Amino acid sequence: MEDFRQPTYWESFLSLALGLAPLFLIFAIAALFGFDTIRINRQPVHGPLAFVYSAATTLFLAAAIAAFQKLGFAMWRLWSPPQSSDRG
């Protein structure tokens, strides 16, 4: 049986950031055309500044989710029962 390798924080962060980027890019393009898809302090952001806030939101959300994911892996490894190597 092969040993499970958990991803590093940077692998988790990059995969999440790349996965969230298209969604927030769509939000930024919609905000560029006047839709209220991005808000800062309950105020809608429009125009090119929406791309900046969209990128910042993507990075922040990816960092937060990756941190919780790593915490979950650590808890799982800490409290999982030890693997017996004599299983046949």
Residue pairs with C-beta under 8 A, 6 or more apart in sequence:
1 83
1 87
6 73
6 77
7 15
9 66
9 67
9 70
12 65
12 66
12 69
12 70
13 62
13 63
13 66
16 61
16 62
16 65
16 66
16 69
17 58
17 59
17 62
20 58
20 61
20 62
21 58
24 54
24 55
24 57
24 58
25 54
27 37
27 38
27 50
27 54
28 37
28 38
28 50
28 51
28 53
28 54
28 55
30 37
31 37
31 38
31 44
31 45
31 46
31 47
31 50
31 54
32 46
32 47
32 48
32 50
32 51
34 46
36 44
37 50
38 44
38 45
38 50
38 53
38 54
38 57
39 45
40 53
45 53
